[in-house]
Every structure is written in structure tokens, then in C-alpha cells.
């Protein structure tokens, strides 16, 4: 969709829109954009993937001091019971969690 394209293709536009809706310093918005578009936290097709969740967990530990168990895995946070069935119905190839 349009928001997806804007997020990945228009760095300045995405940061400007985020800045209008959040009380966050620009430097943090820039870092968040970099993290989410280049470190696999948000795949360009917006699909839920193991590496995306692992990246998000790493960012939470790094930036927010969130206590995440050392043995934490994406499976601890995401119930994939219906995920693969949904991918199949949508005709998408799913990466194994």
C-alpha cells in the first residue's frame, strides 16, 4: 500500500509524518527508520519472519533496556498456529519460524 511504499522509499517523508504524530527527537526517528528498513525489523513485504522478530528483540534490548530472556526466541512471542495456514490461503511462501 501507499504507507508501505512511503516508509521504504521516502525516508524524509516517513520521518516527517512520524514526527508530526510522535513527540520524539528527529535523531531517534532517523534511527528508527534505519533500523526498520535496513536491519530486517520490517521486511519490505511486511511479512512476519523469524529474523524480523529477532531484530526487534535485539532493538528492544539495545534501545529500551527491555528485559528479554537470553534464551528468548520468536516462538516465545509469536503463536504461529495459524500463520502458515494464512500464508497458504494468501498464496504466499512462508519462511519457517
N, C-alpha and C positions, 0 to 999 in steps of 0.2 A: 504494500500500500504506500500511500504518499508519505506517511510518517516514517516508515521503514526506509524509503529512499532518501528522505531528508536526513535521517540520522546518520546514514553511512556516507552519503555523497556530498553533503553540505555541512561541513564541520562548523563554520561560523553561524549558519542558520540554526543548527541544532543547539549550539551553545547559547545563542541569543534567546531562543524560545525557552530553554531550561532556566536561564537567568531571570526571565520575566515571571516564572512561576515558582521559583525557589529562592530563598534567602541564603544563597551560598556564594562565596567569593568566586570570581571568574577563574582563578587558578585551579580551584577544585573542580569546577565544571569542565575545564580543559582536560584535567587528569582523568576525570570520569569518562569523557568522550574517548580519550586514547585507550583507556582500559577496556571499555565496552566494544570498541570497534576494531582493535588490533590484537587483543590478548585472548580472543575466543570466549570472552564472557557473554557475548551476544552474537551468535553466528548470524551471518548476513541473511540467512533464510529463516531466522528466528526459531529454529527447531531446538527443542530441548535435547542437549547432548551431555554426555559424561564430562567431557573436557570443559564445557561451559560451567557446569556446576562446580567442578574442581577449581576453576579460575575464580569463580565467585567466592568460594570458601577461602581461598588464599587472600583475596582482596579484603574480605571481612576481617581476617586475622591481621593483615598488614595495616589497614587504614582505620579500622574501628575498634580494634582491641577486643573484638568479639571472641568469646571463649569457644573455640571449636576443638573438639577432641582430636588428638593426634591420629587416632585410628578412624576418624570420620571419613565416610565415603559417600558419594552421591546417593547410593541406595538407602543410606540412613535418613536422608531428607526428602527423597522423591519416591513415591509409590508408583512403580511402573506397570502395575497390574493391567491397566487399560491403555497405556501409552502405545504399545506396539500394535494393538488392535486398531487404535485410532489412526496410526500411520498407514496401516494396511488399507483401511477404508478410504483414506485420502490419496492412496496410490503413491505414498512416499516411502523411500528406503530409510529405515531406521538404523542408527548406529547403536550397537549393543551397549547397554549401560555397564 
